[in-house]
Amino acid sequence: MVKITPLAAIGLVGLAGQAAAATVKIMPFGASIVGAPGCWRAILWKKLQGAGITNTDFVGSQKATDCGFPYDGENEGHAGFQATGIVADNQLPGWLSAAKPDIMMIHLGTNDVIQRKSTADTINAYSTLVDQMRASKPTMKILFSQLIPIDPKKFSGAQQGIIDLNKAIATWAPTKSTSQSPIVVIDNFTGFNVTTDTVDGEHPNDSGNQKLANKFYQPLVNAIKSVSTRRQ
């Protein structure tokens, strides 16, 4: 957990237009692409720091893994977990209650596809999870990633399942988004190469982590600004 001093918060003053910026809690949420090791989060945190955006606290029950430099790495990325399983086991409310995030940063559903859960069932699980996020905080800002591709040679049919789910996310999100709690869809599929951007056809390598961090960066900056401005 990163401790913020008023002086350290100066970087976001230009964004919020105020003398000090309150800490914004961000929960990265998903499975192994988020949490094991999920070094795109470390790169993203470093990009925020470099831009002077230091009033952040990444939160979750999972701790930072080794990404080559110290960073605020708490997260809710659980290897092997499925959106449908998290809903079935009612796990998210407890995580939200403990961490109290302002922003959710989500990449979740690859394992649902691998386990052949239907697109409709996964979308229904997403809706339940969003309802739980808003029950925790009605003004929750939600950054929802379309899934990165998977090597077509792995898990027969998974690549097409990811394509189908990504299309469904693009259709679903605007219907679930609200002015108070917007859902911003982030396209992490386009431009991501399973040959050059993964270690195993599924999980990001250094270049893949950089791409994820770059795609999440501006939407996250915008969400931090929105939370910070609303609190003034």
Secondary structure, DSSP 8 states (H G I E B T S, - for coil): -----TTGGGGGHHHHTSS----EEEEEEESHHHHSS-HHHHHHHHHHHHTT---EEE--SB-----SS-----BEE-TT--HHHHHHTT-HHHHHHHH--SEEEEE--HHHHHTT--HHHHHHHHHHHHHHHHHH-TT-EEEEE------TTSSTTHHHHHHHHHHHHHHHHHHH--SSS-EEEE--STT--TTTSBSSSSSB-HHHHHHHHHHHHHHHHHHHHHHHHHH-
